[in-house]
Amino acid sequence: MRTDSLGAFLKTRRDRVTPDDVGLRTYGTARRVPGLRREELAQLAGVSAGYYTRLEQDQAGTASAQVLDALARVLMLDADETAHLHNLARRPAALRMVRPRPERPDARVLTLLRSLGESVPAIVWGRRGDVLAWNRTGHALFAEHVDFGAPDEPSRRPTNARLFFLDPHTRDLYRNREELARAHVAYLRLASGRYPTDGRLAELIGELMMHSAEFASLWARVEVADCTTGPMNLRHPVLGDVDVDYQVWIQPDSPDHRLEIYTPQDVASADALNLLAAGTAGTAAPAAPAAGRPGTRPPSLPAGSPSA
């Protein structure tokens, strides 16, 4: 997980920017680096080559926001990558991991979820991708093999990335799996920068690295993205092929809790979701968590894995 340091992130992004990208002439000289040289980046960002070298070696201490913004501009970082750069720069030199208390979904997010009824599939995700709540349609679309009441108890909550990378039941659910796998990993990378001392998040990433070669390979690419909208092409075991768009709604005062809804891309997918909603409409279920609901641990977790 050393790819999480400020210096490592800067190097990966420097390697991706060519002299042509920033208008530098090379006069046909041989180059030993795939992207910009350190001194070239430093000059374009208006800092000394020695200072930038220390930044890349994680030996320069805290960088100012102005310097970080200048580096982001030269490296052509997008908004998510720039935010990640600033998050990494703010990390203390010695991290002390803590285990946060189990998350409780914000009441206003749950109110919004209840207002949707079963008309569209919807899930409330926590900061680590834990399912904090879902409606019956969302549960039936993505994880009907998991106990519907599992989100009510923190120790049994299914986790988005665990389901995607480790659960054999969902291995063939996604027809655009490669695209979605990159999105999952990119979001966890962003989250790890936002919450560097979150021990539960670090455990999740470590577990995925150990048990999923696919995850480990993608993690090494150091991609960063918030992933708030995009296509999701499913091969549902009951409905067949269903194409939806996911959209994330975030309350400004509770950004950790993300309400994700899934809307159909075409008429056939709309009909399939209507059938799914009709099939769940007769099952009364509260959208808000209710403590003490019985059930079993989600089958996606390998033996010995942390459950939250």
Disulfide bonds with the S-S distance in Angstrom:
none
